[in-house]
């Protein structure tokens, strides 16, 4: 299967990145190389792009797509949370721009055996990095009812989280839950019939929650943002595309904190905490897909782009 993924908010992200021909850039979520291609084609002889991804299929696909740029592009199989060390080991300290596209690729969703989608009946997997041991199957079969409830409520924002967790625990007491199809049926049974008619696919929110937990997506994002901002050269930009309200909140909060890190009480006449602003938020409100993009790619509906610029 071809690694097919339409890059969301492509033009808006590339414009916001303000690519300089001799700059050094990082695509922390390389995917099929869609955003990276448009960065690389703007680089001159002294520019360089580092593409990072933990998915071996993405690494292979992006390698082929970016081949024409030769040694202007370096591809690294890793998680973007390790970007600082991965680049330091290659002699790079500061960079001119970083992009993160936090969406699951169409390829990952549509490759049946990866188990990301509720649309196919296959093994419960959902690992973005197949080298890790934790899978969706382990989460579904081994997490306590309370852990499942909190995960589905917090990461899936599903009002029926309690009932879904109860159904899962009851079913697995009989036999392990092995497939996405089995899980689908359990979720369906846990949601009132009248709600199933209007609320989209009943499994969407729970599958999202399991995927986020399996890949520690929010944890990785939360732990990485300050370091990514630190990596930027003066005037450099960090562009992040989110697809989930929790992701967006984490990015928005971190950007604001780095713009105004002072922890002094408001009535202090001068700042004594010594924390200095790291830069400024470029996007007071997130940039959203336009009508045209929404018509072509319905998966872009929940996308939001936020941009932070390092102090000069």
N, C-alpha and C positions, 0 to 999 in steps of 0.2 A: 504493500500500500504506500502511495506517495505521501510525504509529509506535507499535507495541504493545510494552510492556515492563512486566513485573511488578516493582515495586520490592522488592528483597530486604531482609529485616530492617527493614522500614519502621517499625513501631511502636517497635522497640528503638532505632533510630537517632534518631528524633524525640524519644523520651524522654531519651536520653543527651545530646542537644543542648541541652536545657533552654531552649527558646525563650522569650525575653522579648518582650512585645508591642512595645516600643520599640527592640528590638535591630536590629543590622545583621548579616546572614548571607550566606554565600557557598556556593553549590552549585557546586563546581568541575567536576563531571561531570553537567551538567544532564540529558542524555538526553531522554526524553519528558516530563520535569518531574514525575515521580512523587513523589520526596522533596520537591521544591521546593513543590509544591502544598500539602503538609501543613505546611510551614514558613510559607508565605505566609498561609494561613488563620488562623494564630495571631498574625499581626502586626497591631498597631494603626496609627493614623494616622501615627505617627512611626517605625514600623519599616520596614525595607527589605531586600529580597532581591536579590542579584546572582547571576545564573545564567550559568555559563561553559560553553561546549562548542565543539569545533572542527568538529563534523559539521553541515553545513548542513541536513540532514533533521531532526536533533534540534532545531536552532534554530527551525525552522518549526513543528514539532509542539509544542514547549514553549511557543512564543509563543501558539499557539491555546489550549492547555490553561490557561495562566496569565493569559489575557486579562482575566478577570473581576476580577483584582486591580489592574488599571490601573497607575498610576505608582508603586505600591509595589514593582514588580518591574522590574529592568533586566536585559536579556539581552545577553550579550557573546559574539561569535564569536572564540574564542581557545583556547589551551591553558592549563590551570590552572597550568602552570609560570610563566606570565606574570601571574598573578593580582595580585601586589603592584603592578606597574606599571599594569595595567589599571584597578585601583581608585584608585591615586594620581592618575591622569590625570582621574579623576572626583571628586577632592577627598576621597577616603576613605583614611585611614591604618590605623586599627585596626577590627577587627570582633569581634562577640560569638560567632560560631560559624562553622565551616567543615565541609562534608561532602564526601567523595570516595567515589563508588561505582565501583570500578575494573573492574567487569564489562563485558563486551561486551553491548550491548542485544540483546534478541530480534529487534528490527527489523533491526539490522545483520546478524545471523546469517541471518535469513530473507529478506532482500532479495537475491535470487539474484545479480544483477549486481555486488554489492559483493565477492563472492569470498571471504567470511569462512568459509563453511561447506564442509566436505568432503562434504556430503549432496547438493550440486547440481553439475552440470558447467557451469562458466562460466569467464570470464577470471580469471586470477590477479591480484587487486588488493589487497584487505585494508587500504586506506588509511582511517583514521578521518577524516582531513582531506583531501578530494579536491584541495586546492590544492597538496599536497606532490607532489614528483616521484617519490620512491622508492616502488616497488610490489613486491608479492610476486613478480611475474614477473621483475623485475630481480634480486631476491635469489636466486631459484632458478636463474636462468641465468648470473649473473655472479659470485656469491661463489665463492671457491675451495673445494675439497673440505674443507680443514681448517676454514675459516670455517663452512661448512655443518655439519660435524660438531660443532664446539663449540656452535653455536647450538641445534642439535636436542638435544644432550646437556644443556646448561645450562638452556635455557628450556623445553624439552619434557620433560626428564628421561626420555628414551627410551633404553632399554638397547641398542636396535639403531641408534643414531645413526650409528655408523661405516658400517654397511652401507647405510643409507638415503642418506647423503651420496655414497657410492660409486656407487649406482644412479642417482642424479640426474646426477652428472657424466658417467657413461658414456652415458646417454640423450641428454643435451643436446649431446654431441659429434656425434651423428647429425643432430639438428634441435632447435631451441629448444623448451622446454616451455612451452606456451601456456595450458593450462587446468587447472582444479582436478581434472578427471577424469583427465587424463594423469598428474598428480602422484600422485593416489590409486593408480593402477595401479602406479606405480614403488615407492611405499611398501609396498604390499601384497606385491609381489615380493621386497622386501628383508627381510620379516619371516617367520620360519618358520611354516608352516601351523598347527602345533599351538598356537602362541602367539596366532594370529589368532582362534582359537575362543573363548578365555577373556578376552583383554585389552581388551575394548571395541573400538571402531572403530580399525583400525590407523593411520589418518591423524590421529587426534585430537591426539596430542602434537606431531607435526611441524607441523600447521597452527597450533597454539597458539604454537609457537616462532617461526614465520615472522611471525605477527601481532604478537607482542611486539617482534621485531626491526624490522619495518616501521614501527611507530609509536613505537619507542624507549621503550616503556612503563616499563621498570624504571629506565632512565636518568632519565626525566622525574620519576618518583616519588622516586628517591634525591636528585636535585638540588633538589627542591621542599620537602621536609618541614621543614627548619629555618626556611625563609622563611615557610611557612604558620603555624608555631608563633609566629614573631615577630609576625605580623599580628594575633594574638589580643589582645583587651583583657584586663585582669586578670579571672580567673575564666572566661574564654571557653573554648570547647571545640572540639577538632578530632576529628571522627568519620570513620574510614576503614574501608570495607568492601573486603576483598580476596577473590580467588577462586583464588589460586595461592600455593604455599608460598614461592616466592621473593619475591613482593610482601609477603606476611605477615611474612617475616623482615626485610625492609627497614624496614617500619613499626615492628615490635617493637624493633629495634635503635635506630632514631632516637628513639623515645619514651623508651627507657631512658637513652640518652645525654643527652637533654634534661632528664631527671629527675635524673640524677647525672653531670654533665659533668666532674667533677674528674679531672684527669690526674696528680695527685701519686702517688708511690709509696705503697703501703698502709702502710708503716712510718713515714711522716711524721706527727709529732704534730699538726700543723695544716696546713690547706690553704694553699699558697702560689701555686697556679696562677691563682687569681683567677676561675676559671670558676664561675658561680653557677647553681643549678638554675632551669630555665625554668618548671617546674610539676611536675605529678605524673601518673603513669599511673593512670587510673581503672579500667581493665580488666586485672587481673593475669593473667587468662586471657581469651581472646577470647570474645565473645558469639556463639553459634551459632544457626542457625535451629531452631525447635521442630518437633515432630512434625507439627503441623497445616500449617505452611508447606512442609515437605518433601513432604507428600502432595499439595499443590496445585501446587507449583512445583519440579520436579526439578532445575532449573538452580541452585537455591539451595544444593544439597548441599555445595559446597566453600566457601561464604561464611563469612567471619569478620569480626566488627566489633571494632575497637580504638578506645579513646577516651583522649585526652590533655587535661588541663585546665591552662590557664595559671595561673601563680602569682598570688595575689590582691595 
